[in-house]
Amino acid sequence: MSTLLFLMIAGALGFALWNSARAAAERAEALGRDACNSAGVQWLDQTVHASGLRVNRGHNGRLGFERSFRFEYSRDGHDRQIGKLVLRGDRLVGFSGPLAQDRERTLYDTSI
């Protein structure tokens, strides 16, 4: 009986972790897509890739996961650039990638 209870708890815990990972990946995907759209660059592969996971304390002192994701984008269709997102829960805490000002500089500055 105790083995079955242990398996049920482990299964529920595994499902909860998988579910939170999928929710974070979907949030990162939306953020990456929106960043590329606002910067006027092409979002490549239409997806994000998990690149890191660590336990971190939030601003309220509770333990939670900090997940890192990467995505790829292209400014002119011939290059590949890498963007990175860091989420704590569903909150964006780090970003490197295309910025909206890059689009204006690319469109109007021919010296690049």
N, CA, C and O of each residue as an XYZ file, in Angstrom:
448
protein
N       0.814     -1.191      0.000
C       0.000      0.000      0.000
C       0.863      1.263      0.000
O       0.555      2.221     -0.708
N       1.949      1.272      0.793
C       2.797      2.456      0.858
C       3.560      2.661     -0.451
O       3.864      3.797     -0.812
N       3.869      1.586     -1.158
C       4.553      1.716     -2.440
C       3.655      2.400     -3.461
O       4.110      3.246     -4.230
N       2.394      2.036     -3.466
C       1.441      2.652     -4.382
C       1.272      4.137     -4.065
O       1.217      4.963     -4.976
N       1.192      4.474     -2.797
C       1.067      5.870     -2.390
C       2.302      6.663     -2.819
O       2.184      7.780     -3.321
N       3.474      6.086     -2.622
C       4.715      6.735     -3.035
C       4.735      6.965     -4.550
O       5.126      8.041     -5.003
N       4.321      5.978     -5.327
C       4.280      6.114     -6.785
C       3.286      7.182     -7.223
O       3.547      7.922     -8.172
N       2.159      7.265     -6.546
C       1.164      8.280     -6.886
C       1.696      9.687     -6.589
O       1.494     10.607     -7.382
N       2.369      9.853     -5.456
C       2.942     11.156     -5.112
C       4.052     11.529     -6.086
O       4.123     12.672     -6.536
N       4.916     10.577     -6.413
C       5.990     10.828     -7.367
C       5.430     11.170     -8.748
O       5.947     12.059     -9.425
N       4.389     10.477     -9.160
C       3.759     10.772    -10.450
C       3.136     12.159    -10.467
O       3.265     12.885    -11.452
N       2.460     12.534     -9.383
C       1.853     13.861     -9.315
C       2.915     14.953     -9.317
O       2.746     15.985     -9.967
N       4.006     14.730     -8.595
C       5.103     15.691     -8.572
C       5.746     15.815     -9.957
O       6.037     16.923    -10.407
N       5.964     14.700    -10.624
C       6.526     14.719    -11.973
C       5.634     15.458    -12.954
O       6.117     16.224    -13.788
N       4.326     15.227    -12.852
C       3.392     15.917    -13.735
C       3.391     17.418    -13.464
O       3.342     18.214    -14.402
N       3.444     17.812    -12.200
C       3.458     19.232    -11.858
C       4.715     19.909    -12.407
O       4.637     21.020    -12.930
N       5.857     19.261    -12.294
C       7.095     19.822    -12.829
C       7.054     19.926    -14.352
O       7.471     20.934    -14.922
N       6.555     18.892    -15.000
C       6.442     18.912    -16.465
C       5.488     20.012    -16.912
O       5.762     20.716    -17.883
N       4.370     20.161    -16.206
C       3.372     21.160    -16.556
C       3.934     22.577    -16.393
O       3.691     23.434    -17.243
N       4.673     22.833    -15.326
C       5.248     24.168    -15.138
C       6.337     24.444    -16.172
O       6.498     25.586    -16.603
N       7.083     23.427    -16.573
C       8.095     23.604    -17.613
C       7.452     23.943    -18.951
O       7.960     24.795    -19.680
N       6.360     23.299    -19.281
C       5.655     23.597    -20.536
C       5.070     25.002    -20.513
O       5.128     25.715    -21.514
N       4.507     25.403    -19.378
C       3.946     26.757    -19.265
C       5.041     27.809    -19.438
O       4.826     28.821    -20.105
N       6.215     27.578    -18.839
C       7.332     28.513    -18.983
C       7.820     28.565    -20.428
O       8.144     29.641    -20.932
N       7.876     27.425    -21.092
C       8.307     27.398    -22.496
C       7.320     28.142    -23.388
O       7.734     28.838    -24.315
N       6.039     28.009    -23.126
C       5.038     28.727    -23.912
C       5.130     30.226    -23.673
O       4.966     31.013    -24.605
N       5.392     30.630    -22.432
C       5.563     32.056    -22.116
C       6.809     32.595    -22.811
O       6.768     33.681    -23.388
N       7.912     31.857    -22.765
C       9.152     32.279    -23.423
C       8.951     32.373    -24.932
O       9.477     33.279    -25.580
N       8.198     31.446    -25.480
C       7.919     31.468    -26.920
C       7.162     32.733    -27.297
O       7.490     33.374    -28.295
N       6.159     33.096    -26.516
C       5.388     34.309    -26.796
C       6.265     35.559    -26.659
O       6.170     36.472    -27.479
N       7.100     35.604    -25.650
C       7.984     36.754    -25.459
C       8.996     36.876    -26.589
O       9.244     37.980    -27.073
N       9.581     35.770    -27.015
C      10.538     35.795    -28.119
C       9.898     36.223    -29.427
O      10.461     37.021    -30.177
N       8.728     35.690    -29.690
C       8.001     36.055    -30.910
C       7.637     37.537    -30.905
O       7.789     38.219    -31.918
N       7.156     38.035    -29.766
C       6.787     39.450    -29.670
C       7.996     40.363    -29.819
O       7.905     41.413    -30.456
N       9.130     39.972    -29.237
C      10.351     40.774    -29.370
C      10.794     40.851    -30.822
O      11.194     41.914    -31.297
N      10.725     39.737    -31.521
C      11.116     39.726    -32.937
C      10.155     40.553    -33.778
O      10.585     41.283    -34.671
N       8.865     40.446    -33.503
C       7.885     41.240    -34.247
C       8.095     42.729    -34.029
O       8.055     43.507    -34.983
N       8.318     43.134    -32.785
C       8.484     44.569    -32.512
C       9.797     45.105    -33.069
O       9.888     46.291    -33.386
N      10.811     44.263    -33.193
C      12.093     44.697    -33.759
C      12.112     44.581    -35.279
O      13.040     45.069    -35.926
N      11.099     43.942    -35.851
C      11.044     43.796    -37.298
C      12.040     42.799    -37.855
O      12.510     42.947    -38.983
N      12.366     41.778    -37.063
C      13.286     40.741    -37.530
C      12.516     39.436    -37.674
O      11.404     39.298    -37.164
N      13.113     38.493    -38.367
C      12.474     37.203    -38.610
C      12.800     36.242    -37.476
O      13.967     36.016    -37.155
N      11.752     35.676    -36.869
C      11.919     34.694    -35.796
C      12.093     33.334    -36.452
O      11.184     32.844    -37.122
N      13.259     32.722    -36.262
C      13.586     31.477    -36.942
C      13.111     30.269    -36.149
O      13.090     30.304    -34.919
N      12.738     29.221    -36.828
C      12.345     27.927    -36.279
C      11.058     27.961    -35.465
O      10.577     26.905    -35.051
N      10.484     29.135    -35.221
C       9.198     29.282    -34.522
C       9.166     28.601    -33.162
O       8.123     28.093    -32.751
N      10.299     28.582    -32.456
C      10.341     27.915    -31.163
C      11.466     28.463    -30.296
O      12.338     29.191    -30.772
N      11.432     28.102    -29.022
C      12.518     28.399    -28.090
C      13.079     27.076    -27.589
O      12.407     26.047    -27.643
N      14.308     27.110    -27.106
C      14.955     25.910    -26.595
C      15.394     26.170    -25.159
O      16.039     27.179    -24.873
N      15.042     25.261    -24.264
C      15.469     25.388    -22.878
C      16.983     25.240    -22.819
O      17.544     24.313    -23.404
N      17.644     26.155    -22.113
C      19.097     26.087    -22.037
C      19.611     26.073    -20.607
O      20.816     25.945    -20.389
N      18.732     26.202    -19.639
C      19.198     26.168    -18.262
C      18.052     26.140    -17.274
O      16.951     26.611    -17.560
N      18.327     25.581    -16.108
C      17.345     25.510    -15.029
C      18.099     25.564    -13.721
O      19.061     24.823    -13.515
N      17.663     26.441    -12.840
C      18.274     26.480    -11.518
C      17.257     26.929    -10.488
O      16.266     27.582    -10.814
N      17.517     26.574     -9.253
C      16.660     26.982     -8.152
C      17.126     28.352     -7.692
O      18.322     28.598     -7.536
N      16.156     29.247     -7.476
C      16.484     30.608     -7.116
C      15.431     31.146     -6.164
O      14.284     30.699     -6.185
N      15.812     32.095     -5.336
C      14.843     32.749     -4.452
C      14.220     33.919     -5.185
O      14.916     34.716     -5.813
N      12.909     34.014     -5.100
C      12.205     35.133     -5.697
C      12.292     36.369     -4.831
O      12.928     36.350     -3.777
N      11.657     37.443     -5.266
C      11.690     38.691     -4.510
C      10.966     38.573     -3.166
O      11.200     39.372     -2.259
N      10.089     37.579     -3.045
C       9.379     37.350     -1.787
C      10.096     36.362     -0.870
O       9.589     36.058      0.210
N      11.252     35.858     -1.267
C      12.037     34.955     -0.447
C      11.740     33.481     -0.647
O      12.422     32.638     -0.064
N      10.755     33.148     -1.445
C      10.408     31.746     -1.689
C      11.285     31.153     -2.774
O      11.735     31.842     -3.689
N      11.512     29.857     -2.646
C      12.277     29.153     -3.671
C      11.419     28.929     -4.907
O      10.218     28.674     -4.813
N      12.046     29.028     -6.040
C      11.365     28.778     -7.305
C      12.406     28.464     -8.371
O      13.609     28.457     -8.107
N      11.930     28.211     -9.548
C      12.824     27.887    -10.655
C      13.102     29.122    -11.498
O      12.223     29.950    -11.739
N      14.351     29.219    -11.938
C      14.743     30.204    -12.931
C      15.111     29.416    -14.177
O      16.037     28.605    -14.161
N      14.385     29.660    -15.249
C      14.591     28.906    -16.491
C      15.162     29.820    -17.561
O      14.720     30.958    -17.722
N      16.146     29.314    -18.291
C      16.754     30.056    -19.395
C      16.354     29.403    -20.713
O      16.296     28.178    -20.826
N      16.083     30.235    -21.692
C      15.700     29.773    -23.021
C      16.505     30.543    -24.049
O      16.931     31.671    -23.801
N      16.712     29.931    -25.196
C      17.340     30.627    -26.312
C      16.461     30.468    -27.540
O      15.705     29.506    -27.675
N      16.586     31.435    -28.424
C      15.866     31.396    -29.692
C      16.757     32.026    -30.743
O      17.743     32.689    -30.422
N      16.408     31.817    -31.984
C      17.217     32.360    -33.072
C      16.378     33.283    -33.924
O      15.183     33.062    -34.121
N      17.024     34.325    -34.428
C      16.352     35.289    -35.291
C      17.318     35.746    -36.371
O      18.528     35.542    -36.277
N      16.755     36.369    -37.395
C      17.562     36.844    -38.514
C      17.147     38.257    -38.873
O      15.958     38.569    -38.932
N      18.116     39.096    -39.108
C      17.822     40.481    -39.497
C      17.506     40.595    -40.988
O      16.634     41.370    -41.378
N      18.212     39.825    -41.824
C      18.023     39.970    -43.265
C      17.688     38.662    -43.972
O      17.586     38.642    -45.199
N      17.514     37.575    -43.236
C      17.200     36.295    -43.842
C      18.418     35.470    -44.209
O      18.282     34.308    -44.595
N      19.611     36.049    -44.097
C      20.837     35.342    -44.454
C      21.714     35.025    -43.247
O      22.666     34.252    -43.356
N      21.401     35.611    -42.111
C      22.214     35.391    -40.924
C      21.377     34.733    -39.824
O      20.149     34.692    -39.908
N      22.038     34.231    -38.817
C      21.372     33.668    -37.630
C      21.976     34.317    -36.401
O      23.189     34.277    -36.193
N      21.119     34.912    -35.593
C      21.531     35.517    -34.333
C      20.846     34.751    -33.204
O      19.776     34.177    -33.404
N      21.448     34.740    -32.040
C      20.876     34.031    -30.898
C      20.372     35.036    -29.876
O      21.082     35.964    -29.489
N      19.133     34.834    -29.448
C      18.551     35.629    -28.382
C      18.376     34.748    -27.156
O      18.253     33.528    -27.272
N      18.365     35.367    -25.985
C      18.229     34.613    -24.739
C      17.185     35.263    -23.855
O      17.070     36.488    -23.803
N      16.420     34.425    -23.157
C      15.406     34.859    -22.202
C      15.641     34.145    -20.882
O      16.033     32.979    -20.867
N      15.406     34.831    -19.785
C      15.468     34.209    -18.464
C      14.155     34.510    -17.761
O      13.765     35.670    -17.630
N      13.475     33.463    -17.309
C      12.195     33.599    -16.616
C      12.308     33.084    -15.193
O      12.902     32.033    -14.954
N      11.745     33.817    -14.256
C      11.527     33.333    -12.889
C      10.029     33.196    -12.735
O       9.298     34.184    -12.674
N       9.589     31.958    -12.675
C       8.145     31.731    -12.734
C       7.677     32.103    -14.118
O       8.143     31.535    -15.106
N       6.753     33.056    -14.205
C       6.331     33.537    -15.523
C       6.786     34.972    -15.773
O       6.319     35.619    -16.710
N       7.693     35.466    -14.938
C       8.177     36.842    -15.041
C       9.518     36.879    -15.759
O      10.434     36.128    -15.423
N       9.625     37.753    -16.743
C      10.867     37.938    -17.499
C      11.851     38.729    -16.646
O      11.549     39.845    -16.224
N      13.036     38.154    -16.390
C      14.045     38.849    -15.583
C      15.330     39.108    -16.362
O      16.199     39.838    -15.885
N      15.465     38.526    -17.546
C      16.645     38.766    -18.362
C      16.334     38.568    -19.832
O      15.597     37.654    -20.200
N      16.900     39.428    -20.676
C      16.664     39.327    -22.114
C      17.868     39.865    -22.855
O      18.406     40.916    -22.506
N      18.287     39.146    -23.871
C      19.239     39.680    -24.834
C      18.789     39.192    -26.201
O      18.565     38.000    -26.410
N      18.663     40.123    -27.115
C      18.163     39.785    -28.430
C      17.822     41.026    -29.213
O      18.379     42.093    -28.955
N      16.915     40.909    -30.168
C      16.587     42.053    -31.022
C      15.824     43.113    -30.241
O      14.957     42.800    -29.425
N      16.157     44.361    -30.501
C      15.463     45.480    -29.880
C      14.760     46.295    -30.948
O      15.187     46.307    -32.103
N      13.698     46.970    -30.578
C      12.926     47.758    -31.537
C      13.782     48.841    -32.171
O      13.570     49.157    -33.342
N      14.731     49.422    -31.465
C      15.585     50.467    -32.022
C      16.508     49.923    -33.096
O      16.933     50.678    -33.971
N      16.836     48.627    -33.059
C      17.678     48.031    -34.096
C      17.001     48.115    -35.456
O      17.672     48.296    -36.472
N      15.703     47.987    -35.486
C      14.965     48.038    -36.750
C      15.119     49.406    -37.389
O      15.382     49.502    -38.587
N      14.956     50.482    -36.594
C      15.090     51.829    -37.140
C      16.505     52.076    -37.630
O      16.696     52.682    -38.684
N      17.513     51.612    -36.872
C      18.892     51.812    -37.277
C      19.178     51.052    -38.571
O      19.868     51.567    -39.451
N      18.655     49.838    -38.692
C      18.885     49.041    -39.889
C      18.192     49.644    -41.103
O      18.742     49.619    -42.204
N      16.983     50.189    -40.914
C      16.228     50.729    -42.030
C      16.820     52.055    -42.549
O      16.796     52.321    -43.751
N      17.340     52.866    -41.647
C      17.724     54.220    -42.053
C      19.218     54.452    -42.109
O      19.651     55.438    -42.705
N      20.008     53.606    -41.527
C      21.449     53.782    -41.532
C      22.066     52.789    -42.510
O      22.091     51.585    -42.253
N      22.559     53.298    -43.623
C      23.111     52.419    -44.653
C      24.580     52.103    -44.410
O      25.185     51.363    -45.185
N      25.165     52.652    -43.344
C      26.577     52.400    -43.091
C      26.810     51.092    -42.328
O      27.957     50.719    -42.084
N      25.758     50.408    -41.958
C      25.897     49.154    -41.192
C      26.297     48.030    -42.100
O      26.463     46.899    -41.645
